[in-house]
Amino acid sequence: MLKSFSTGGVHPAENKLTAGSPIEYLPLPPVVTIPVAQHIGAPAVPLVAKGDKVRTGQLIASGKGFVSSNVHSSVSGTVNKIDIIVDGTGFKQTAIFIDVDSSDDWVETIDRSSEIKTTVTLSPEEIIKKCLDSGIVGLGGATFPSHVKLSVPTGKKCDFLIINGVECEPWLTSDHRLMLEKGDEVLVGVTILMKALGTEKALIGIENNKPDAIAILSKLASDYKGIEVHPLKVKYPQGAEKQLIKALINREVPSGKLPIDVGAVVHNVGTAYSVYEAVQKNKPLFERVVTVTGKSLSRPGNFVVRIGTPILRLIEAAGGIPDDTGKIINGGPMMGKAVHNTDIPVVKGMSGIILIPRSESARKETKPCIRCAKCVTVCPLGLEPYLLMTLTEKGMFEKAGKESITDCMECGSCAYTCPANRPLLDYIRLGKSTVIKMAREKNLK
């Protein structure tokens, strides 16, 4: 019997249209816009100014504070300006605009050879520093700085490194293709993470709708000590940290606690690959694989794209915006957000762009709650979404906090299953952010 988490979950249509589309390299754009905050934590501080010449892989913004991350140039060219943009999540932030030259001149310390380097010579401390220096963050969407996750607190111990190859969001296939095409590099990355954490056991979880990835990684893993591949039942949101930990090692992360509190650290397969490139190839994180897909696209696919590239370039590579497009989603359809224009740049945490037809993107009429409790049944954290929405509507934020609204992972299972089409997730996001803001303001007093 396939493993899975026990509480809640839904089964949206998979729509993995690009699962068979090999990764392609997208040509460089004329201009890139590189935000200085592509991670959870403090924004990086720009180190360049207008008129400066930069090279591909050069550090252009330095992470300040423990929870922060460096930002590197994804191209060679000239800094045009440093200005405020509205990013893919709808928030304003600082970004560095670079006019791209034709040379694509890389920093000479980066190893651009195709040789797969399996021998890891760096110490755990050196690995963590390399991840810090290279701007490595979680590529599963949360973009938590990887050096922080690898720095196990005193008194804690990592029993299991868990690698997330689930990719449970419908439509997205960037991780799937990475496992198929870069399996050895991913596994070397896993051994590097194991060494940094001081653990001898790594479990790679992959949903059973990717039998080719399971087969390839299982075969390759036989040559890597301590790494196991585990097929998992197809159920959303299987790829969430707490749910993946429950599925693989049957441990539950308590409310307000972290995976390390139950002896686990979770990293995405894309992160493992970027760690391989950083440690073995001295390559900072300045490009990633992005899925561009949609039912009406003429040429959906998976593309390696430089950070800062406008998403319009990706969409054009996939055939252009179809006439019937009603909404463009940054991320997956369950947790992603609609974008306001196609000038927003690709960032480290962007795994996909989905173009939804107008007939499927319009919100349905919202009706009164019928007290069916479906939202409660599917919530993977055992919350009461109908109640959290109501408390937010009425401005009862202190009560919402007591009802654990900040535990919500914003998976969208509640809104997906609601027969009354109530915007549960929208209100819970508002309530959650308000409660967090109130707590911060209280702590500052």
GIQUI-V411824 format. One record per run of one state. SS is the DSSP state (alpha for helix, beta for strand, coil for the rest). FROM is the first residue (numbers start at 1). LEN is the number of residues. If there is no record, write none. Layout:
# GIQUI-V411824
SS/FROM/LEN + SS/FROM/LEN
This chain:
# GIQUI-V411824
coil/1/2 + beta/3/1 + coil/4/6 + beta/10/1 + coil/11/12 + beta/23/3 + coil/26/5 + beta/31/5 + coil/36/6 + beta/42/1 + coil/43/2 + beta/45/2 + coil/47/6 + beta/53/2 + coil/55/1 + beta/56/1 + coil/57/2 + beta/59/4 + coil/63/5 + beta/68/1 + coil/69/2 + beta/71/2 + coil/73/4 + beta/77/10 + coil/87/5 + beta/92/9 + coil/101/5 + beta/106/1 + coil/107/17 + alpha/124/10 + coil/134/3 + beta/137/1 + coil/138/7 + beta/145/1 + alpha/146/5 + coil/151/9 + beta/160/5 + coil/165/9 + alpha/174/8 + coil/182/1 + alpha/183/15 + coil/198/4 + beta/202/6 + coil/208/3 + alpha/211/11 + coil/222/5 + beta/227/6 + coil/233/3 + beta/236/1 + coil/237/4 + alpha/241/9 + coil/250/9 + alpha/259/4 + coil/263/1 + beta/264/5 + alpha/269/13 + coil/282/5 + beta/287/7 + coil/294/7 + beta/301/6 + coil/307/3 + beta/310/1 + alpha/311/7 + coil/318/7 + beta/325/6 + coil/331/6 + beta/337/2 + coil/339/6 + beta/345/1 + coil/346/6 + beta/352/6 + alpha/358/4 + coil/362/12 + alpha/374/5 + coil/379/6 + alpha/385/9 + coil/394/3 + alpha/397/6 + coil/403/2 + alpha/405/3 + coil/408/5 + alpha/413/5 + coil/418/6 + alpha/424/21 + coil/445/1
